[in-house]
Amino acid sequence: MNMAYALVIMKKEHFELVGPLGIRIRSLRKARKLSQEKLAELAGMHPTYVGDIERGQVNASLGAYADVAMALGVPLPELINFQPNDPDVVVKNEMAPICEMVARLDEKRRKVFIEGMKSLLHTIQSI
């Protein structure tokens, strides 16, 4: 396993790029039914590094993204050529403030909220 990737503390501006890129990588990985561990193995990375990339917590090197692209079977330009309005990115950005509020709830209230949202989604989907 190639462990030559450096963890870099990133500027806030960089997160605007690597955050959506991580979401895109996760979406492509799940579409291919790969676990983070399997993607890491295919890309020659540590699984926690793949997780950090997907969460946009590291500013990975271009070589790291190339390894991920190869492991996913997509050309690097296709991997990094995503639109900020990609549905996965939009949903994640729209849900972030709600997720933060839910995370601050105690366990009992969080469970009530989640069950309520499941019920609401079921109702909306049946319309």
Secondary structure, DSSP 8 states (H G I E B T S, - for coil): -----------HHHHHHHHHHHHHHHHHHHHTT--HHHHHHHHTS-HHHHHHHHTT-S---HHHHHHHHHHHTS-HHHHH---TT-HHHHHHHHHHHHHHHHHTS-HHHHHHHHHHHHHHHHHHHT-
